[in-house]
């Protein structure tokens, strides 16, 4: 399912136009990004949580050349599904 299919399905469930559903979808994504950029965590009960995780700088070894490679420190977004959401699939 791509974004267009998702927006269409949401519009049908919410009984609204695809344009309105697309605007809401974009607003949700923009809000998640802006909140995560501030360093806050987003928790949605019954669904999951979004957060930014910091990874420290490390050194790795290329298995083909045996050469050492430096990997810079970085921040990555992370999503973890909640227990009740996972339970829906088991």
VOLOMI-469715 format. One record per residue: residue number from 1; residue in one letter; x, y, z of N, C-alpha, C in turn. Coordinates in steps of 0.02 Angstrom, whole numbers, plus 50000, padded with zeros to 5 digits. Layout:
<rs>
num->NUM&residu->A&n_xx->X&n_yy->Y&n_zz->Z&ca_xx->X&ca_yy->Y&ca_zz->Z&c_xx->X&c_yy->Y&c_zz->Z;
...
</rs>
This chain:
<rs>
num->1&residu->X&n_xx->50042&n_yy->49941&n_zz->50000&ca_xx->50000&ca_yy->50000&ca_zz->50000&c_xx->50045&c_yy->50062&c_zz->50000;
num->2&residu->X&n_xx->50033&n_yy->50106&n_zz->49953&ca_xx->50071&ca_yy->50169&ca_zz->49951&c_xx->50031&c_yy->50225&c_zz->49984;
num->3&residu->X&n_xx->50059&n_yy->50285&n_zz->49982&ca_xx->50027&ca_yy->50342&ca_zz->50016&c_xx->49957&c_yy->50356&c_zz->49988;
num->4&residu->X&n_xx->49951&n_yy->50354&n_zz->49922&ca_xx->49887&ca_yy->50368&ca_zz->49890&c_xx->49833&c_yy->50318&c_zz->49910;
num->5&residu->X&n_xx->49852&n_yy->50253&n_zz->49911&ca_xx->49805&ca_yy->50202&ca_zz->49933&c_xx->49785&c_yy->50211&c_zz->50006;
num->6&residu->X&n_xx->49835&n_yy->50228&n_zz->50047&ca_xx->49822&ca_yy->50238&ca_zz->50118&c_xx->49774&c_yy->50297&c_zz->50129;
num->7&residu->X&n_xx->49787&n_yy->50352&n_zz->50095&ca_xx->49744&ca_yy->50412&ca_zz->50102&c_xx->49674&c_yy->50396&c_zz->50079;
num->8&residu->X&n_xx->49667&n_yy->50358&n_zz->50025&ca_xx->49601&ca_yy->50339&ca_zz->50000&c_xx->49564&c_yy->50296&c_zz->50051;
num->9&residu->X&n_xx->49599&n_yy->50248&n_zz->50081&ca_xx->49568&ca_yy->50205&ca_zz->50132&c_xx->49546&c_yy->50244&c_zz->50193;
num->10&residu->X&n_xx->49587&n_yy->50292&n_zz->50214&ca_xx->49570&ca_yy->50334&ca_zz->50272&c_xx->49510&c_yy->50378&c_zz->50255;
num->11&residu->X&n_xx->49509&n_yy->50405&n_zz->50195&ca_xx->49452&ca_yy->50447&ca_zz->50175&c_xx->49387&c_yy->50407&c_zz->50176;
num->12&residu->X&n_xx->49388&n_yy->50345&n_zz->50154&ca_xx->49328&ca_yy->50304&ca_zz->50155&c_xx->49306&c_yy->50288&c_zz->50226;
num->13&residu->X&n_xx->49354&n_yy->50272&n_zz->50270&ca_xx->49338&ca_yy->50256&ca_zz->50340&c_xx->49311&c_yy->50317&c_zz->50377;
num->14&residu->X&n_xx->49341&n_yy->50376&n_zz->50363&ca_xx->49322&ca_yy->50438&ca_zz->50399&c_xx->49264&c_yy->50474&c_zz->50365;
num->15&residu->X&n_xx->49242&n_yy->50448&n_zz->50308&ca_xx->49187&ca_yy->50479&ca_zz->50271&c_xx->49202&c_yy->50552&c_zz->50254;
num->16&residu->X&n_xx->49261&n_yy->50563&n_zz->50225&ca_xx->49281&ca_yy->50630&ca_zz->50204&c_xx->49313&c_yy->50624&c_zz->50136;
num->17&residu->X&n_xx->49332&n_yy->50681&n_zz->50107&ca_xx->49363&ca_yy->50681&ca_zz->50041&c_xx->49436&c_yy->50658&c_zz->50047;
num->18&residu->X&n_xx->49462&n_yy->50633&n_zz->49990&ca_xx->49532&ca_yy->50613&ca_zz->49988&c_xx->49578&c_yy->50673&c_zz->50000;
num->19&residu->X&n_xx->49557&n_yy->50731&n_zz->49977&ca_xx->49597&ca_yy->50791&ca_zz->49986&c_xx->49604&c_yy->50807&c_zz->50060;
num->20&residu->X&n_xx->49548&n_yy->50804&n_zz->50097&ca_xx->49550&ca_yy->50818&ca_zz->50169&c_xx->49592&c_yy->50766&c_zz->50205;
num->21&residu->X&n_xx->49584&n_yy->50702&n_zz->50186&ca_xx->49622&ca_yy->50649&ca_zz->50218&c_xx->49697&c_yy->50658&c_zz->50204;
num->22&residu->X&n_xx->49714&n_yy->50680&n_zz->50144&ca_xx->49784&ca_yy->50693&ca_zz->50126&c_xx->49813&c_yy->50750&c_zz->50166;
num->23&residu->X&n_xx->49774&n_yy->50802&n_zz->50177&ca_xx->49796&ca_yy->50860&ca_zz->50217&c_xx->49809&c_yy->50838&c_zz->50289;
num->24&residu->X&n_xx->49763&n_yy->50798&n_zz->50316&ca_xx->49772&ca_yy->50774&ca_zz->50385&c_xx->49833&c_yy->50728&c_zz->50390;
num->25&residu->X&n_xx->49841&n_yy->50683&n_zz->50341&ca_xx->49899&ca_yy->50638&ca_zz->50341&c_xx->49964&c_yy->50678&c_zz->50341;
num->26&residu->X&n_xx->49970&n_yy->50727&n_zz->50296&ca_xx->50030&ca_yy->50768&ca_zz->50293&c_xx->50041&c_yy->50807&c_zz->50358;
num->27&residu->X&n_xx->49987&n_yy->50831&n_zz->50388&ca_xx->49993&ca_yy->50867&ca_zz->50451&c_xx->50018&c_yy->50822&c_zz->50507;
num->28&residu->X&n_xx->49994&n_yy->50760&n_zz->50509&ca_xx->50017&ca_yy->50713&ca_zz->50560&c_xx->50091&c_yy->50698&c_zz->50552;
num->29&residu->X&n_xx->50113&n_yy->50685&n_zz->50491&ca_xx->50184&ca_yy->50671&ca_zz->50479&c_xx->50227&c_yy->50732&c_zz->50496;
num->30&residu->X&n_xx->50206&n_yy->50792&n_zz->50476&ca_xx->50244&ca_yy->50853&ca_zz->50491&c_xx->50248&c_yy->50864&c_zz->50567;
num->31&residu->X&n_xx->50194&n_yy->50850&n_zz->50602&ca_xx->50194&ca_yy->50859&ca_zz->50675&c_xx->50241&c_yy->50809&c_zz->50708;
num->32&residu->X&n_xx->50240&n_yy->50747&n_zz->50686&ca_xx->50285&ca_yy->50696&ca_zz->50714&c_xx->50358&c_yy->50718&c_zz->50703;
num->33&residu->X&n_xx->50374&n_yy->50740&n_zz->50643&ca_xx->50443&ca_yy->50761&ca_zz->50628&c_xx->50464&c_yy->50820&c_zz->50670;
num->34&residu->X&n_xx->50421&n_yy->50870&n_zz->50676&ca_xx->50439&ca_yy->50931&ca_zz->50714&c_xx->50447&c_yy->50916&c_zz->50788;
num->35&residu->X&n_xx->50405&n_yy->50872&n_zz->50816&ca_xx->50411&ca_yy->50854&ca_zz->50887&c_xx->50475&c_yy->50814&c_zz->50899;
num->36&residu->X&n_xx->50490&n_yy->50767&n_zz->50855&ca_xx->50551&ca_yy->50727&ca_zz->50863&c_xx->50614&c_yy->50769&c_zz->50856;
num->37&residu->X&n_xx->50612&n_yy->50821&n_zz->50814&ca_xx->50670&ca_yy->50865&ca_zz->50806&c_xx->50685&c_yy->50904&c_zz->50870;
num->38&residu->X&n_xx->50634&n_yy->50914&n_zz->50912&ca_xx->50645&ca_yy->50949&ca_zz->50976&c_xx->50673&c_yy->50903&c_zz->51029;
num->39&residu->X&n_xx->50674&n_yy->50837&n_zz->51014&ca_xx->50701&ca_yy->50789&ca_zz->51061&c_xx->50648&c_yy->50756&c_zz->51105;
num->40&residu->X&n_xx->50585&n_yy->50774&n_zz->51095&ca_xx->50531&ca_yy->50744&ca_zz->51134&c_xx->50512&c_yy->50676&c_zz->51107;
num->41&residu->X&n_xx->50480&n_yy->50636&n_zz->51149&ca_xx->50455&ca_yy->50570&ca_zz->51131&c_xx->50379&c_yy->50575&c_zz->51122;
num->42&residu->X&n_xx->50352&n_yy->50540&n_zz->51073&ca_xx->50280&ca_yy->50540&ca_zz->51062&c_xx->50254&c_yy->50471&c_zz->51079;
num->43&residu->X&n_xx->50205&n_yy->50468&n_zz->51125&ca_xx->50174&ca_yy->50404&ca_zz->51143&c_xx->50101&c_yy->50406&c_zz->51125;
num->44&residu->X&n_xx->50079&n_yy->50357&n_zz->51086&ca_xx->50009&ca_yy->50352&ca_zz->51067&c_xx->49983&c_yy->50286&c_zz->51097;
num->45&residu->X&n_xx->49945&n_yy->50291&n_zz->51153&ca_xx->49920&ca_yy->50230&ca_zz->51186&c_xx->49881&c_yy->50185&c_zz->51138;
num->46&residu->X&n_xx->49895&n_yy->50121&n_zz->51141&ca_xx->49861&ca_yy->50073&ca_zz->51098&c_xx->49893&c_yy->50066&c_zz->51030;
num->47&residu->X&n_xx->49944&n_yy->50107&n_zz->51014&ca_xx->49976&ca_yy->50104&ca_zz->50949&c_xx->50052&c_yy->50095&c_zz->50957;
num->48&residu->X&n_xx->50086&n_yy->50145&n_zz->50985&ca_xx->50158&ca_yy->50140&ca_zz->50994&c_xx->50189&c_yy->50207&c_zz->51012;
num->49&residu->X&n_xx->50256&n_yy->50209&n_zz->51007&ca_xx->50291&ca_yy->50271&ca_zz->51024&c_xx->50347&c_yy->50286&c_zz->50974;
num->50&residu->X&n_xx->50357&n_yy->50351&n_zz->50963&ca_xx->50410&ca_yy->50376&ca_zz->50919&c_xx->50461&c_yy->50410&c_zz->50963;
num->51&residu->X&n_xx->50526&n_yy->50401&n_zz->50948&ca_xx->50578&ca_yy->50436&ca_zz->50983&c_xx->50640&c_yy->50440&c_zz->50939;
num->52&residu->X&n_xx->50687&n_yy->50483&n_zz->50958&ca_xx->50751&ca_yy->50488&ca_zz->50923&c_xx->50804&c_yy->50456&c_zz->50967;
num->53&residu->X&n_xx->50843&n_yy->50411&n_zz->50937&ca_xx->50895&ca_yy->50374&ca_zz->50972&c_xx->50963&c_yy->50397&c_zz->50947;
num->54&residu->X&n_xx->51008&n_yy->50412&n_zz->50993&ca_xx->51076&ca_yy->50432&ca_zz->50975&c_xx->51121&c_yy->50371&c_zz->50972;
num->55&residu->X&n_xx->51160&n_yy->50367&n_zz->50919&ca_xx->51209&ca_yy->50314&ca_zz->50912&c_xx->51278&c_yy->50346&c_zz->50915;
num->56&residu->X&n_xx->51322&n_yy->50317&n_zz->50955&ca_xx->51389&ca_yy->50345&ca_zz->50962&c_xx->51433&c_yy->50323&c_zz->50903;
num->57&residu->X&n_xx->51488&n_yy->50359&n_zz->50895&ca_xx->51535&ca_yy->50343&ca_zz->50841&c_xx->51569&c_yy->50276&c_zz->50856;
num->58&residu->X&n_xx->51578&n_yy->50236&n_zz->50805&ca_xx->51610&ca_yy->50170&ca_zz->50812&c_xx->51658&c_yy->50157&c_zz->50755;
num->59&residu->X&n_xx->51696&n_yy->50104&n_zz->50762&ca_xx->51738&ca_yy->50082&ca_zz->50707&c_xx->51716&c_yy->50012&c_zz->50687;
num->60&residu->X&n_xx->51712&n_yy->50000&n_zz->50623&ca_xx->51692&ca_yy->49936&ca_zz->50596&c_xx->51747&c_yy->49910&c_zz->50550;
num->61&residu->X&n_xx->51744&n_yy->49846&n_zz->50535&ca_xx->51793&ca_yy->49816&ca_zz->50490&c_xx->51756&c_yy->49791&c_zz->50427;
num->62&residu->X&n_xx->51781&n_yy->49812&n_zz->50369&ca_xx->51754&ca_yy->49789&ca_zz->50306&c_xx->51775&c_yy->49716&c_zz->50297;
num->63&residu->X&n_xx->51728&n_yy->49669&n_zz->50293&ca_xx->51747&ca_yy->49599&ca_zz->50289&c_xx->51783&c_yy->49579&c_zz->50224;
num->64&residu->X&n_xx->51775&n_yy->49618&n_zz->50171&ca_xx->51809&ca_yy->49602&ca_zz->50109&c_xx->51881&c_yy->49625&c_zz->50108;
num->65&residu->X&n_xx->51892&n_yy->49687&n_zz->50132&ca_xx->51960&ca_yy->49715&ca_zz->50129&c_xx->51996&c_yy->49714&c_zz->50196;
num->66&residu->X&n_xx->51961&n_yy->49696&n_zz->50249&ca_xx->51989&ca_yy->49696&ca_zz->50318&c_xx->52011&c_yy->49766&c_zz->50339;
num->67&residu->X&n_xx->51987&n_yy->49817&n_zz->50305&ca_xx->52005&ca_yy->49886&ca_zz->50320&c_xx->51958&c_yy->49914&c_zz->50374;
num->68&residu->X&n_xx->51986&n_yy->49954&n_zz->50419&ca_xx->51946&ca_yy->49984&ca_zz->50472&c_xx->51910&c_yy->50046&c_zz->50444;
num->69&residu->X&n_xx->51846&n_yy->50051&n_zz->50462&ca_xx->51805&ca_yy->50107&ca_zz->50438&c_xx->51776&c_yy->50142&c_zz->50499;
num->70&residu->X&n_xx->51780&n_yy->50209&n_zz->50499&ca_xx->51750&ca_yy->50248&ca_zz->50553&c_xx->51677&c_yy->50264&c_zz->50535;
num->71&residu->X&n_xx->51632&n_yy->50251&n_zz->50583&ca_xx->51562&ca_yy->50267&ca_zz->50574&c_xx->51546&c_yy->50324&c_zz->50622;
num->72&residu->X&n_xx->51524&n_yy->50380&n_zz->50594&ca_xx->51510&ca_yy->50440&ca_zz->50634&c_xx->51450&c_yy->50430&c_zz->50680;
num->73&residu->X&n_xx->51447&n_yy->50469&n_zz->50733&ca_xx->51389&ca_yy->50470&ca_zz->50777&c_xx->51330&c_yy->50499&c_zz->50739;
num->74&residu->X&n_xx->51270&n_yy->50475&n_zz->50755&ca_xx->51211&ca_yy->50500&ca_zz->50720&c_xx->51149&c_yy->50491&c_zz->50764;
num->75&residu->X&n_xx->51096&n_yy->50522&n_zz->50743&ca_xx->51031&ca_yy->50515&ca_zz->50777&c_xx->50983&c_yy->50483&c_zz->50727;
num->76&residu->X&n_xx->50946&n_yy->50434&n_zz->50750&ca_xx->50898&ca_yy->50399&ca_zz->50708&c_xx->50829&c_yy->50398&c_zz->50739;
num->77&residu->X&n_xx->50777&n_yy->50409&n_zz->50698&ca_xx->50709&ca_yy->50402&ca_zz->50725&c_xx->50694&c_yy->50328&c_zz->50737;
num->78&residu->X&n_xx->50655&n_yy->50314&n_zz->50788&ca_xx->50638&ca_yy->50245&ca_zz->50806&c_xx->50563&c_yy->50242&c_zz->50823;
num->79&residu->X&n_xx->50531&n_yy->50188&n_zz->50801&ca_xx->50462&ca_yy->50177&ca_zz->50818&c_xx->50456&c_yy->50108&c_zz->50851;
num->80&residu->X&n_xx->50420&n_yy->50105&n_zz->50906&ca_xx->50409&ca_yy->50042&ca_zz->50940&c_xx->50334&c_yy->50032&c_zz->50949;
num->81&residu->X&n_xx->50309&n_yy->49975&n_zz->50923&ca_xx->50237&ca_yy->49961&ca_zz->50931&c_xx->50221&c_yy->49944&c_zz->51003;
num->82&residu->X&n_xx->50161&n_yy->49964&n_zz->51025&ca_xx->50138&ca_yy->49950&ca_zz->51093&c_xx->50116&c_yy->49877&c_zz->51099;
num->83&residu->X&n_xx->50114&n_yy->49853&n_zz->51160&ca_xx->50095&ca_yy->49783&ca_zz->51174&c_xx->50025&c_yy->49768&c_zz->51149;
num->84&residu->X&n_xx->49978&n_yy->49813&n_zz->51162&ca_xx->49909&ca_yy->49799&ca_zz->51142&c_xx->49902&c_yy->49797&c_zz->51066;
num->85&residu->X&n_xx->49942&n_yy->49837&n_zz->51030&ca_xx->49939&ca_yy->49836&ca_zz->50957&c_xx->49969&c_yy->49771&c_zz->50931;
num->86&residu->X&n_xx->50025&n_yy->49749&n_zz->50960&ca_xx->50056&ca_yy->49685&ca_zz->50941&c_xx->50009&c_yy->49627&c_zz->50953;
num->87&residu->X&n_xx->49971&n_yy->49631&n_zz->51007&ca_xx->49925&ca_yy->49577&ca_zz->51026&c_xx->49870&c_yy->49567&c_zz->50974;
num->88&residu->X&n_xx->49854&n_yy->49617&n_zz->50935&ca_xx->49803&ca_yy->49610&ca_zz->50883&c_xx->49823&c_yy->49561&c_zz->50828;
num->89&residu->X&n_xx->49888&n_yy->49547&n_zz->50822&ca_xx->49912&ca_yy->49504&ca_zz->50768&c_xx->49931&c_yy->49434&c_zz->50791;
num->90&residu->X&n_xx->49924&n_yy->49420&n_zz->50855&ca_xx->49942&ca_yy->49353&ca_zz->50881&c_xx->49882&c_yy->49318&c_zz->50909;
</rs>
